[in-house]
Amino acid sequence: MNRHNTLRMIRRIFFTVFILLIIFFLGVSWITSPVTDSFNTEDVHELNTVWYDSEGNPCASELPAQFPCDETGTVTVSATLPDQGTQFANCLCFRASQASVRIWIDGDLIREQEQAASSLPLSGKSPGSSWIIARLPENWYNKELRIELSSPYALYQGQLNPIYLGTKSALLYHIIHIRGNSFVLTLLLFFLSFLMLLFYMLYRTRKILNRQFLLLSIFGILAGIWMLGESQMLQFFTGRMVAWLHLTILALYLLPVPLLYIVADLPGFPYRRLCMAEAYLMEAYVFLLLILQVSGIRDFIEMLNVSMVILMIPCLSIPLLIFRDFLHNKNRKILPMTLAMTVLSVFSCIELIYDLIDLKMYFGNFFRTGIFAFYIIISIFSISQAMELFATGLKASYYRTLSYTDQMTGCRNRRSFMEREIAWTPGNHDVLIMADLNNLKTVNDTLGHQAGDAYIVACAEAMQEVFHTRGNCYRLGGDEFLFWGNYISEQELKRLERLFSDLVLEKCRHISPLCGIATGIAITSEEDGSIADTMKRADRNMYENKRIQKSVSDSDSEN
């Protein structure tokens, strides 16, 4: 015992020293590493100047700003570009929120981005939200910059976001710098979602059904799609912003559905029907939105206010139901969900209220944080619960196998046979071989029960060696064995029967010369109403074989 403790202490000391050595090495490497130029060595300048309307009147001194539009939803504003302090900049960049854009420098059109005309109404009116990067002409400083914004939505009309000046590479690095954390968070959420899906598939292969993993995976994937759309970095991978807008909105509206199913499956939760009703309501609303979008009656953006109100129903009701069940009904089984839902509901309500106040701005910070915190909490709880479930499943599987196994021989027992007998249906071409040990009582009486037990075990081993790939071997009781297989020809059966009898004699030769086996074969026929009818024929054939063996043995004794 002392030696074991000493070895364990040595391993701990070695592990501690090993970790400290790695930390020391990395620290020294960081300190002594020479500093080289990074790729992001160019500055980005934010355009801070006074903006004028089309009539030359000053209307804003900083961005973002909201400018008054005409009846078509179009606004044209202008400003003077800065002097040579930013002479190395050759591009300007800003985020266009659901608007078509035209840009002029000193009267020359340098960039135009409009919604592509579509004959299908399902595309809606949205021109999409995207980053606009326009190359500046030479000697652009101190010249007039004029921007025209046109949006079909009143919520976004006249909205001009901050404008940045710099080289194209510097602007791209700036976008990565300000939006990269959101993108990394999205990738991490996708990773966790697919991990939950992997857990679900793993447990399904073990025949342990845990729907919570599947629902968590769906919830995480939907949240990841929404967060990816809100990260404003999709233009690094694709230019189809309108399609991604539709996918992002659908993911947001479907987000409460798997969450409602998760809550409905909570242990002892009394409001399951109400949660299911809300899930059906959200599914029906998304279906209605799709009908309106495809028909061209109203698109997703035009229904945004209504959608936010509909989304608030589950966002408010789910926490209230969980808190009531936890506090009023004293349901302590839902403590982890209560904690996770508290975090999510606080952040989501802040987000939705903020959205309703001003929908045209960029949103998502509160909701992203809440979703990620919720997902971490509930995932840890689900994995912990699933590990317990897995251990319970392994124990149940072990005890189930134990209850169907003959402990002495390792063959299946009578209980296993009876369950298969009950489930048997005609027409499966079943084959049976009944087997009975010869002279077991004599062996027990003359050599003792230990020799008799060895006789039984040797017979079982022989049966399993010969038949284990062809079907199942059963010990029905005492010295009575049964092989049950399918689709084996009569000629092959007889060959296996002879092989089995010879193997029993070989294995039992050292026990007693009295050892031997009597067998009987039967194949199911159309006249058999049950497997018992087939067994009767096999049993008769076995006793006929035993009678013949006894007759031969008596004849040999007389000789």
Disulfide bonds with the S-S distance in Angstrom:
none
